[in-house]
Amino acid sequence: MTTENEVEVIEKGSILLQFVLSSLEDTRDIIVRLQKILDGLLTDRAYFEIIFLRAFAVDYITTVTLGDSPKRNAILDAYYELFKNTATSSPTGPVVLEGLLSRLHVYAEAVDNSSDEDVSWTVGKTFAQLFDQELNFFVVLFGKALYNRYHTYVAEILKSETSSRSEHRLH
């Protein structure tokens, strides 16, 4: 028998995964804006970097919002288990999982070692660095803006009641 808390944890993990793995079509406007800044940027590369930024945002913001708690652990365990299951059912799954682990490490290390009080600035700089554009102020601002947008969205999901899950759409 599944308890109400277990259902909530699985639902939140699922909602967070749906957010991270938003379709290419749902992400197209973000990619087009990024391609205007970075001439010649390949769509697939941009799409995966955005997925990895979202994945970091989910992990980091869940930790910041819920602290080191059993609820945080349960939500992230459910989220990562769903992520792994989704990835392993795809031909590109191993590459995506490897990229995910690599990017989570890069973002976490940057945030942990930063003297900036503004985490979003550090995330923006790291996002730009992943495109070899750490000196491009516009790419840094773009990454910062995406992170801030994702922060608001993920925090809203974590604080909401799961019964209203259908209302969660990133605009």
N, C-alpha and C positions, 0 to 999 in steps of 0.2 A: 504494500500500500504506500502510495506516494503522499507525503505531507504537503500542505499548502506552501510551506517554505521551500521545499524541494522544487515544486512546480514554479514558484516565483524565480528561483535561481536559474533554472533551465530556460525559462522564458526570457529573462534578462540576458543570459548568455547568448541566446538565439537572436534577440533583437540587436545586441551589440555586434554579432557576427554579420547579420544582414547589413548593418551600417558599414562595416569594414569592407565587405565584399559587394558593395553597390555595383551594379552593372556598369559596363563601359558606357552605355548610353546615358545612364544617370550621372556619370562623372564627366561626360563630354564637355560641358560648358567650362568646367574647371581646367580641363586639359587644353582646350582652345585658348583660354586666357594665358595659361602657362606657356603655350607655344608661341604666343605673341611676344613674350618676353625672351624666350629662348628659341631663336630661329633654328630650325632643323631638328628640333626635339621629336623623337619618335613617339607616337601615340602609346604603344605598348610600354615603353620605358616610363613615360609619365604616369600611366595608369597604375603600374606596379608600385612606383614610388609613393603615389597617393594612398594606395592600399596600405603600404607599410607605415606611412605617417598616421593613418587612421588606427592601425593596430597598436602603435605606440601610444596614441592618445587614449585608447580604451584601457590599456594596461596601466598607464601612469595616472590617469584621472580616476580610475577605479580605486587605485591605491591611495591617492590623495583624499578622495571623497569618503571612503569607508575605512581608511587606516588599515593597520595590520590586524584584521578581524576575521573570524570564521566566515562571515557573510562575504567579505571581499574574496577570500580564498575559494569559497564555493562558486561564486559567480565567475571568477577567472578560470577555475578548473573546468567548469561547464563550457565556457567560451572557447578555451583552447582545445578541449576535447572535440567540440563541434568543428572548430577550424581544422584540426588534424583529420577528422573524418571526411570533411568536405574536400580537403586538399588531396588526400590519398585516393579519392574516387576520380581524380582528374589526371590526365596524362602529364600535365605540367606541375602536378602537386609537389613532388620532391623539390623542384626548383623554387617553387613559391615558399615552401616551408624553410628551405635553406636561406632564402632571401629575407624571410620574416625574422628568423633568429639573428641573422647578421644585422639587420636594421634595428631591431629592438636593442641589441647590444650597443650599437653606435649611438642611438638617441639617448639611452639610459646613461651611458658613460659621459656623454656631453653634458647632460643635465646634472649628473652627480659631481662632475668636476668643474662646473661653471661657477664663476664668481658673480655672474649676473643674477639679480634678484628676480628679473623678469624671465620666467621659464619659457614663455612664448617666444622671446627674442632668441634664446639659446636654441630652441627647436627650429625656428626659422633659419638661423645660421647653419644648423646641421642639415636641414632640408636642402639649402643652397649648396652646401659642401658636397652632398651626394650627387649633385649634377655638375660638380667641379666649377661652381659659380659662387664660392664663398665671398668673393669681392663684389658680386652683383647685388647692390642694395635692393633692387626691385624683386629679385628672387627671394632674398631674405625676408622682405616684407610680405611677399606672397605666402611663404611657408608659415610665417608668424600669423597671418590672417587666417589661414586654413586651420592651424592649431587652435586658435581662439574660437573659431566657429565650432570645431569638433569638441572642444572643452565644454562649451555651453550645452551642446547636444547630448554628450555622454553623461554629464552631470544631471541633466534633466531626466534621462532614462533611469539612472541609478536612484534618483529620489522619488520617482513616480511609482504609482501602484501599477502592477502588471495588468490589471483589468483594462487599463486604458492604452495598452500597447499599440492598438491600431492607429492611435493618434500620433505616433512617433514617425515622422517623416522629416528628413533633412531637406530643407528648401534651399 
